[in-house]
Amino acid sequence: MLYAATRLSVNVNKIATIRNARGGSLPCPIEAAQRLCDWGVEGITVHPRPDGRHITYDDVRRMRDLVGASGAEFNIEGYPNDTFMQLVAEVRPDQVTLVPDPPDVLTSNAGWDTVKNAGQLREVLATLRAIRLRSSLFIGVEPGMIEGAAALGAKRIELYTEAYAVGFSKAARAAGAAQTAVAPYAEAAKRAAVLGLGVNAGHDLDLDNLAFFDENLPELLEVSIGHAFVSDALYLGMRETLARYRACLVGQSSTANPAAK
């Protein structure tokens, strides 16, 4: 079976971080999103925080229409407090990715414990279902966490890939390290597919490790990449960077998952 290429969703938060470092409007994350959409990106991701230290709520509101008009998907990720839930209900993105990082955390550094936080997540996921927004839970590869996500009614999971990225970086020095690094993710994706969950992934994926990851997860629907993408764009230019990342995500033949991408 030939799967369609995994979708690339570019997180434009870091562009807003550069803007906010000086104030004013440059570089503009809205214009960046527009150009990426014009060049055929499959998705745009944002992670607004209440303190507005990178993408602001106003940025998110302004971005919605241009992303939707392009045919790309709009993914809003964040911690599901009241203000975040009000924002997604207003903007109505294609996907809401719930991340367990409260406002004082610098960046996402762990997945949800879908057992310990079942009460909170069950309520939030029910709200998203009621307003017909696709949900995704940012989680690790532990079988219990994946089973918990399915039991709670999530539509997708986003696998937290920092451990893979760290393991893959050792591949040149240790034979077999790359396969060892990706194996837990491949097993997690298979388990998720059996449970009816769509599989996304993100965190520290880059031009060095992305293709190998994608090749080993035929169930993979989407990757969300921001920090590495913007860093590469400083050297390569944004359009060339987009082309290189998309080239890492190609259709593949597999019988591991009967569901088409």
N, C-alpha and C positions, 0 to 999 in steps of 0.2 A: 504494500500500500504506500502510495506517495503522499506525504503530508505537505501542506503549504508551509512556506517559510514562517518561522516564529516571528511574531510582531515585535518591533522595536518601539518602546515608548521612551522618549527623551525627557528627563527631569531637568527643568530649566531653573531650578532654585539657585544654583551657583551664579547664574547670570545676574539674578536679583541681589545676591550677596555682594558682588562687585559694585553694582549700582549703589547699594546702601552704604558701602564703605565711605563714599564721598558725598552722598546726597545727590539730589537732582534726578535726572531721568536716564542717564547713560551708564552702561549699556542697558537697553530696554528689553526685559524678558518678554514683553508682548510682541515686539517686533521679531525677536528671535523665534518665538513660537510660530509666528506668521510665516517666516522664511522656511522654517523646517517643514511646515505644512505644505507650502508651495513646492518644496522639493520632494514631497511624497512620503514624509515620515508617517508611520502607522499610528502613533500615539504621542500625546504630550502628558507628562506627569508633573504635578505640583504638590508640595507639602507645606501648606501654610501653618504658621504658628501664631498664637495670640500676640506675641511681642513683635511680630512683623520683622524679624531680623533678616529674613530673605524675602520670599514671596509674600505679598500682603493679601488680605482678603479682597481688596479692591482689584489687585492684579488678577486674581482668580475670576472675579466677576467679568472683567474686561476680556479675558481669554476665552470664555465659554463659547461665544458665538463664532469667533474666527476658527476655533478648532472644529466645532461642529460643522461649519460650512465646508470645511476642507475634506470631510470624510474620515479624518483621523479620530481616534477615540481620546476622550478626556478622562484622565485618572486623577482623582484627588485622594491623597493619602494623609493620614494624621491620627492623632489620638482622639477618641470619640467623646470629648467633653461636650457640654451643651452648645457652646459657640460653634464648634466644628460641625455638629449635627445640624444646626440651623443653617450653616453655610451650604452644606451639600443638598439639603432640602430645597434651598433657594436656587442653586446653580444647576442641579440635576445633571451631574456628570454621567458618563457611560459606566464608570466603575468607581467604587469607594474602597480604598485599601486601608484597613484599620491596623494601626501600628501602636505597640505598647510603650510609647515614649511620651511621658508627660512633658509639659512645657519647659521644664528646667534642664532637660537632657540635650546635649550638644548635637548628637545624631543618633539614628536608630542603631542599637547595639545588641538587640536580643529579639527573639520572636515571642509571641503570646504563649502563655501557659493556658491552653484551652480547657484544662480541667480546673485549675485553681480559679480562673477568671470566667468560668462558665456562666455564672449568674449575670455579670455585666455584659458579656458578649451576646448571650441569648436575647437580652432586651434590645441591644443595639441592632443586631441582625434582623430581629422582628420588625423594627422600625424601618430599616432599609427595604425589606421585602414589601412592607405596606405601601411605601412610596415608589416601588418598582425600580430600585437602583441595585445594580449588580454589586455584590460584596466580595471582598477578598481579605483574607487574614494573613498577616505577616507572621510566619512561624518557622521553627526549625524542622529538622528532618526526623525527629523522634516519632515512632509509629503512634504512640498514644496521643501526641499533639495533633497529628493528622486525623486520627479517628475522632478526636474531640471536635475538630473543625467540621467534619461531616455531620456529626451528631447534632451540632448546633444549627445546622442549616446554611452554612456558608456556601456560596457558589464556587468560589475559587480559593486557593491559597497562594501566597507568594513566598517561595522558599528563600530564607535568609542565607546568602551565599558567601559570607565573609570567610568561613572556615574552608570552603572550596578554594577561594582565591589565595589564601595563605598556603594551603597545601600544594596548589598548582605551581606556585612560585618556586617551589623546591624541586620541580620535575627535572630540571637540567642537572641537578646534583645528586639525585637519587632515582635510580631506575625504578619505574613503576609508580612513582609518586603521583603522577597525574591521574592514573586510573584509580589509585587508592583514594585520592581526594574527591573524585566525582562519584564513586560507587554509592555512598550513602544517599546522594541526591537522586541518582537513577532509581534506587530502590524506593525512595520516598515518592517519586513521581509515579511509579507503577502502582504503589499502594493507593495514592490519591485517585488515580484514574479508576481503579476498581471500585472505589467508594463514590464515584460520580463527581469528583471535584476537578475543576479546571486547574491547571498548574501554571503559575507565573514564577518569576525569580528576579532577584535583585540584591545588590550591595557588593561593591568592589569587583563587579564584572568589567572587563576591559578588552582592548584589542588583542591582548596576548592570550587570555584564557576563555574568551567567549565562544569561539568556534568549537573548541573541544567540549565545552559544557553542552552546547546545543546538540552536537552530534550524539551525545550519550543520553539525552533526554528527549526521545521522540514525542513524548507527551507534552512537551513545553509549548505553551501558547504565546507567552509574552515575556520579555525582559524589560526591566525599567533601569535605565542607566543615566546618571547625572554627573557626578564628580569627575569620573574618568573621561566622559564625553566632552565636557567643557574644558578640561585640562588639555586633551588632545586638540581641541578646536583652536586653542591659543597658538599652536604650532602649525597645524595643518589647514586651518580655516574650517568653518562650520559645515559647508557643503561637502567638502572632501571627507571630513570626519564622518558625516552621515553615510556617505557612500561606503566607507570602509567598515563601519559597524554593520550596515545592512548586508554586506558581502559575507560577514561571519555567520549569517542566519539564512541558511538555504534549506529548501525542501529536502526531505530525506525519506528513504524507504524503510518501513518497519512493520512488524506485526504485533508490537508490544501493546499497542493501544488501539482498539477498534474505532475510537471516536476520531473523526477528522478534525484537523485544526481549523 
